[in-house]
Amino acid sequence: MALDQDIKQQLEQYLQLLEGNIVIKVSAGDDAASTEMMSLVDELASMSAMISVEKADLDRTPSFSVNRVGEDTGVVFAGTPLGHEFTSLVLALLQVSGRAPKVDQSVIDQIKSIKGEYTFESYISLSCHNCPDVVQALNLMSIFNPGISHTMIDGAVFKDEVESKNVMAVPSVYLNGEFFESGRTTIEDILAKLGTGPDASELDNKAPYDVLVVGGGPSGASAAIYAARKGIRTGIVAERFGGQVNDTMGIENFISVKYTEGPKLVASIEEQVKEYGIDVMKTQRAKRLDKNEFIEIELENGAVLKSKTVIISTGARWRNMGVPGEAEFKNKGVAYCPHCDGPLFTGKDVAVVGGGNSGIEAAIDLAGIVKHVTVLEFSPELKADSVLQDRLYSLPNVTVLKNVQTKELTGTDKLEGLTYIDRATGEEKHVELQGVFVQIGLVPNTDWLADTVERNRMGEIIVDSHGATSIPGVFAAGDCTNSAYKQIIISMGSGATAALGAFDYLIRN
């Protein structure tokens, strides 16, 4: 397999940035996957005199490790890291060669402080846009700590392994042979889970902010940038920087940018946030809001942050169906991201619950790789745009069930079927399948506020034209509010509005 010209050009540019010699150790056979991998490895070696290739006996075939001369780093790719993992390969090459990563020194210090032996394995699919974050985090940990190793495993190449471990969602991370984590995970999340994250006392001792933003999605980042530009002390506390945008694949309606992808947009936003010296506190969940001398935000780790004003931008999450079996079979057949997990269901029967745009887009994408897709819609008609419906109905392996209610998901150790009710007749029916993709809209992340801030019956925070809530000094923005439409560009605008509203409040008070 010859690499396409675009990838070759990109690789040539990146390889000019290598700072030290690299040894790639390969374990390859005669199979097609090995041939594809060797094609990539040979291209790499031909492009730079700083890269040499050796044969080795690695745990998996095909696979290759990226090492310094005379030192194994523990960074291994089992499969061919192209697609969304191309960046993971490039970063591994550069970082192993000695080029400094774009992470805070405090993170590197935490990695170096970890004692013991940690063997990480991550199961990914090359079409998964959430997987590279996990792969890159674990690779970085391997590079900076000799007790840590990491192997990226392409589930499409190592199907038997995926089946034997019952991996039904990517990324799925195993540590020392035991399941560790599933889903998009940042390096801060992994460090926190290993017990080396920031201590509550570190956060407790922070001086009060002028503006504290709770949430790190588009609205939160926009609010923080607008506030910091006013020259006032600004902080962001967020469970996951970028929020739901990290899980968004193609973005074609972000004005001035014809096409981008969620993780790429988040990386650009985070870079801009860092330029303004904003105090960003990641992997922290807000637990409670109080108003005393300052507005206080208590975090789940017990720390309390104080600020003169607060902007709540906690966004929204995928809505659960709330039926028996959904929680039990999550990541065992129940999935929420068709781009990430779709390839794991190649040749299988799946269902998509939800007939809006996201549901029908998911069904169209899945129809190209699975055996059969059943779409279930609660209403008598699909809600998706007509152009999407036309495309859906043109596909031979799709069944659309309208006016039906999902009653239960069934199975033993993994999902095996779905029971639904025909709402017109009351008749109960059952479909045998191996996967269900839930696409039924969003629910705001506002439960933690209890009765402190006025919310509507959907749980959305009620705001005025300045982004102000029912509590003086507390503002809100984005998908957690009663804004009419949930869009990235609208969230960013509402974040800017809330920040300007907060600044105006500070001036007047």
ABEGO torsion letter per residue (X at the ends): XBBBAAAAAAAAAAAAABABBBBBBBBBBABAAAAAAAAAAAAAAAABAABBBBBBBBABOBBBBBBBBGBBAGBBBBEBBBEAAAAAAAAAAAAAAGBBBBBBAAAAAAAAABBEBBBBBBBBBAABAAAAAAAAAAAAAAAABAABBBBBBBAAABAAAAAAAGBABOBBBBBGGBBABBEBBBAAAAAAAAGABBBAAAAAABBBBABBBBEABAAAAAAAAAAAAAGBBBBBBBABBGEAAAABBBBAABBGBABBBAAAAAAAAAAAAAAAGBBBBBGBBBABBBBBABBBBBBAAGBBBBBABBBBBAEBBBBBAGBBGAAAABGAGBBABAAAAAAAABGBBBBBBEABAAAAAAAAAAAAABABBBBBBABABBABBAAAAAAAAABAABBBBBGBBBABBBEBABBABBBBBBAAAGBBBBBBBABBBBBAEBBBBAAAAEAABBBBAAGBBBBBAAGBBABBGBBBBEAABABABBBAAAAAAAAAAAAAAAAAAAAAX
